[in-house]
């Protein structure tokens, strides 16, 4: 049984989420206090963290930042009532893999949790993508070491979140192939939901700021207007 740490100060919502996760054979541990959750998250092992943003004592963003600095691979989903672009980008920048905005349906949460747990199974394995075979991938100044999940630009290491790495690996192993936002949600996140295209947009924008010389004129991840994105071939 997979173990999930749920950090949420609303007891009614926490109970609903816990019951829903039990229905998909996921063991859920609930903590309402941010400081207690931070200690547990950094000393015990879980397969997924579900973090509310607004928490007593220590907020979810600080928990996300601390956990991510200690464990690069554990999936993290933010549960937030905040909907501004700045809040979303900040969570992703601190290392969250995804976020879901309250109010959300329990069926959607279940589907996305199952998808994140499935994707987590490949983390740390030598073959981290469906068609990945090489230990090192290179294109122009970009180099990816798949065994260690490390990324370099001109021999300088780039610090990517797990989801940014998964997204980049998917692109570079499918050069010249155009993916719509729904395609990327399916292949990289493992779910398809209308209205969550901003998740893809936010990750690609953050990824570009880290690997491109000029994010406004990318040379690696290209935009095909009205269609989607593709990885360059020359």
C-alpha positions as a printed NumPy array, in Angstrom:
array([[  0.   ,   0.   ,   0.   ],
       [  1.347,   3.43 ,  -0.962],
       [  1.73 ,   6.025,   1.79 ],
       [  0.603,   9.631,   1.419],
       [  1.132,  12.47 ,   3.861],
       [ -1.801,  14.88 ,   3.799],
       [ -1.132,  18.28 ,   5.379],
       [ -4.427,  20.156,   5.649],
       [ -5.889,  22.241,   8.475],
       [ -9.521,  21.811,   7.396],
       [-10.663,  18.633,   9.221],
       [-13.749,  18.137,   7.049],
       [-11.764,  18.295,   3.814],
       [ -9.007,  16.128,   5.296],
       [-11.525,  13.445,   6.21 ],
       [-13.01 ,  13.454,   2.701],
       [ -9.576,  13.215,   1.106],
       [ -8.499,  10.424,   3.473],
       [-11.601,   8.37 ,   2.707],
       [-11.172,   8.894,  -1.019],
       [ -7.548,   7.771,  -0.905],
       [ -8.47 ,   4.689,   1.084],
       [-10.801,   3.726,  -1.764],
       [ -7.803,   3.554,  -4.109],
       [ -5.719,   1.535,  -1.631],
       [ -3.599,   4.452,  -0.462],
       [ -2.713,   4.807,   3.214],
       [ -3.22 ,   8.428,   4.225],
       [ -1.664,  10.084,   7.259],
       [ -3.228,  13.425,   8.122],
       [ -1.48 ,  16.28 ,   9.952],
       [ -3.065,  19.706,  10.451],
       [ -0.112,  21.656,  11.873],
       [  2.63 ,  22.85 ,   9.524],
       [  5.484,  22.592,  11.987],
       [  4.592,  19.028,  12.97 ],
       [  4.129,  18.098,   9.311],
       [  7.556,  19.487,   8.431],
       [  9.222,  17.299,  11.055],
       [  7.344,  14.188,   9.933],
       [  7.929,  14.846,   6.228],
       [ 11.681,  15.173,   6.716],
       [ 12.128,  12.184,   9.039],
       [  9.698,   9.584,   7.666],
       [  9.181,   8.058,   4.224],
       [  6.147,   8.71 ,   2.036],
       [  5.28 ,   8.096,  -1.606],
       [  3.489,  11.43 ,  -2.072],
       [  2.912,  14.693,  -0.214],
       [ -0.367,  16.6  ,  -0.439],
       [  0.271,  20.074,   0.999],
       [ -2.184,  22.831,   1.741],
       [ -0.609,  26.281,   1.341],
       [ -2.143,  28.091,   4.301],
       [ -1.213,  26.215,   7.484],
       [ -0.614,  27.054,  11.157],
       [  2.993,  27.881,  12.168],
       [  4.724,  26.737,   8.944],
       [  3.026,  27.141,   5.563],
       [  2.943,  24.568,   2.782],
       [  5.373,  26.452,   0.568],
       [  8.055,  26.32 ,   3.257],
       [  7.396,  22.607,   3.779],
       [  7.697,  22.072,   0.024],
       [ 10.983,  23.984,  -0.152],
       [ 12.523,  22.113,   2.774],
       [ 11.403,  18.653,   1.673],
       [ 12.508,  19.211,  -1.901],
       [ 15.972,  20.316,  -0.78 ],
       [ 16.351,  17.008,   1.079],
       [ 14.548,  14.664,  -1.338],
       [ 14.586,  15.503,  -5.033],
       [ 12.245,  12.754,  -6.157],
       [  9.185,  12.541,  -3.905],
       [  6.069,  13.815,  -5.721],
       [  4.49 ,  16.929,  -4.198],
       [  1.04 ,  18.309,  -4.969],
       [ -0.121,  21.613,  -3.507],
       [ -3.733,  21.991,  -2.386],
       [ -4.497,  25.673,  -2.566],
       [ -7.362,  28.139,  -2.593],
       [ -5.059,  30.728,  -4.135],
       [ -5.453,  31.101,  -7.884],
       [ -3.1  ,  33.907,  -8.871],
       [ -0.333,  33.16 , -11.363],
       [  2.295,  34.306,  -8.848],
       [  1.138,  31.773,  -6.255],
       [  1.209,  28.963,  -8.813],
       [  4.635,  29.876, -10.123],
       [  6.061,  30.207,  -6.6  ],
       [  4.898,  26.706,  -5.695],
       [  6.399,  25.248,  -8.864],
       [  9.622,  27.186,  -8.36 ],
       [  9.983,  25.748,  -4.868],
       [  9.69 ,  22.234,  -6.263],
       [  6.018,  21.26 ,  -6.36 ],
       [  5.182,  18.859,  -9.173],
       [  1.598,  19.995,  -9.502],
       [ -1.207,  21.814,  -7.735],
       [ -4.967,  21.531,  -7.545],
       [ -7.166,  24.512,  -6.731],
       [ -9.923,  24.323,  -4.157],
       [-12.723,  23.434,  -4.498],
       [-11.859,  20.249,  -6.375],
       [-13.702,  17.004,  -7.025],
       [-12.63 ,  13.899,  -5.148],
       [-12.684,  11.874,  -8.364],
       [-10.25 ,  14.284,  -9.991],
       [ -7.974,  14.222,  -6.957],
       [ -7.954,  10.416,  -6.993],
       [ -7.079,  10.282, -10.671],
       [ -4.233,  12.728, -10.277],
       [ -2.856,  11.024,  -7.164],
       [ -2.854,   7.668,  -8.97 ],
       [ -1.129,   9.262, -11.949],
       [  1.577,  10.841,  -9.768],
       [  2.202,   7.55 ,  -7.976],
       [  2.499,   5.707, -11.292],
       [  4.997,   8.263, -12.585],
       [  6.96 ,   8.039,  -9.327],
       [  7.653,   4.368,  -9.999],
       [ 10.17 ,   5.249, -12.711],
       [ 12.081,   7.849, -10.699],
       [ 15.63 ,   6.777, -10.031],
       [ 15.61 ,   3.938, -12.534],
       [ 18.168,   3.918, -15.36 ],
       [ 15.352,   3.984, -17.916],
       [ 13.283,   6.992, -16.91 ],
       [ 11.177,   7.405, -20.048],
       [  9.271,   5.072, -22.322],
       [ 11.85 ,   5.192, -25.113],
       [ 14.941,   6.143, -23.119],
       [ 17.987,   3.944, -23.773],
       [ 21.135,   6.071, -23.411],
       [ 22.799,   6.99 , -20.129],
       [ 23.709,  10.434, -21.475],
       [ 21.747,  12.579, -23.92 ],
       [ 23.273,  15.653, -25.548],
       [ 21.972,  18.379, -27.821],
       [ 23.95 ,  21.577, -28.409],
       [ 25.007,  22.802, -24.947],
       [ 22.405,  20.645, -23.181],
       [ 23.435,  17.377, -21.53 ],
       [ 21.246,  14.983, -19.522],
       [ 22.643,  12.162, -17.392],
       [ 19.697,   9.8  , -17.017],
       [ 21.234,   7.577, -14.336],
       [ 21.594,  10.455, -11.905],
       [ 18.815,  12.661, -13.384],
       [ 21.275,  15.554, -13.677],
       [ 21.04 ,  18.253, -16.318],
       [ 23.822,  20.519, -17.557],
       [ 24.013,  23.557, -19.803],
       [ 27.547,  24.218, -21.085],
       [ 28.827,  21.864, -18.322],
       [ 27.092,  23.897, -15.602],
       [ 24.525,  21.923, -13.624],
       [ 20.936,  23.151, -13.797],
       [ 18.681,  22.569, -10.789],
       [ 15.38 ,  21.167, -12.072],
       [ 12.379,  19.965, -10.122],
       [ 11.409,  16.314, -10.735],
       [  8.525,  17.324, -12.989],
       [ 10.679,  19.757, -14.976],
       [ 13.168,  16.925, -15.496],
       [ 10.423,  14.52 , -16.616],
       [  9.119,  17.125, -19.049],
       [ 12.57 ,  17.828, -20.515],
       [ 13.36 ,  14.121, -20.829],
       [ 10.089,  13.528, -22.646],
       [ 10.888,  16.294, -25.11 ],
       [ 14.486,  15.317, -25.837],
       [ 13.578,  11.657, -26.403],
       [ 10.951,  12.749, -28.959],
       [ 12.723,  15.414, -31.037],
       [ 10.694,  17.098, -33.768],
       [  7.405,  15.662, -32.515],
       [  4.751,  18.246, -31.653],
       [  2.811,  17.674, -28.419],
       [ -0.357,  19.484, -27.462],
       [ -0.906,  20.489, -23.848],
       [ -3.321,  17.583, -23.452],
       [ -0.68 ,  15.222, -24.875],
       [  1.838,  16.432, -22.295],
       [ -0.66 ,  16.139, -19.447],
       [ -1.224,  12.535, -20.484],
       [  2.404,  11.552, -21.114],
       [  4.201,  13.475, -18.355],
       [  1.565,  14.005, -15.657],
       [ -0.477,  10.897, -16.415],
       [ -3.918,  12.507, -16.512],
       [ -6.116,  14.562, -18.805],
       [ -8.376,  17.291, -17.463],
       [ -9.709,  20.244, -19.399],
       [ -8.804,  23.485, -17.695],
       [ -5.38 ,  22.344, -16.47 ],
       [ -3.413,  23.549, -19.477],
       [ -1.926,  26.227, -17.199],
       [ -0.033,  23.431, -15.415],
       [  1.821,  22.657, -18.645],
       [  2.345,  26.323, -19.476],
       [  3.784,  27.11 , -16.047],
       [  6.234,  24.205, -16.148],
       [  7.418,  24.969, -19.661],
       [  7.906,  28.642, -18.793],
       [  9.95 ,  27.71 , -15.707],
       [ 11.945,  25.106, -17.629],
       [ 12.783,  27.598, -20.352],
       [ 14.095,  30.145, -17.864],
       [ 16.529,  27.479, -16.627],
       [ 17.834,  25.957, -19.867],
       [ 17.433,  28.625, -22.547],
       [ 19.831,  31.511, -23.132],
       [ 16.783,  33.627, -23.949],
       [ 13.439,  32.217, -22.834],
       [ 11.653,  34.573, -25.246],
       [ 13.552,  33.032, -28.18 ],
       [ 14.024,  29.371, -27.185],
       [ 16.377,  27.051, -29.047],
       [ 15.409,  23.803, -27.295],
       [ 11.683,  23.751, -26.517],
       [  9.871,  25.43 , -29.392],
       [  6.291,  26.682, -29.569],
       [  4.13 ,  25.672, -32.503],
       [  1.393,  28.275, -32.277],
       [ -2.093,  26.832, -32.178],
       [ -0.731,  23.288, -31.898],
       [  1.655,  22.816, -28.964],
       [  5.377,  22.371, -28.288],
       [  8.25 ,  20.386, -29.756],
       [ 11.928,  19.791, -29.074],
       [ 14.261,  21.213, -31.702],
       [ 15.953,  18.925, -34.219],
       [ 18.724,  21.243, -35.43 ]])
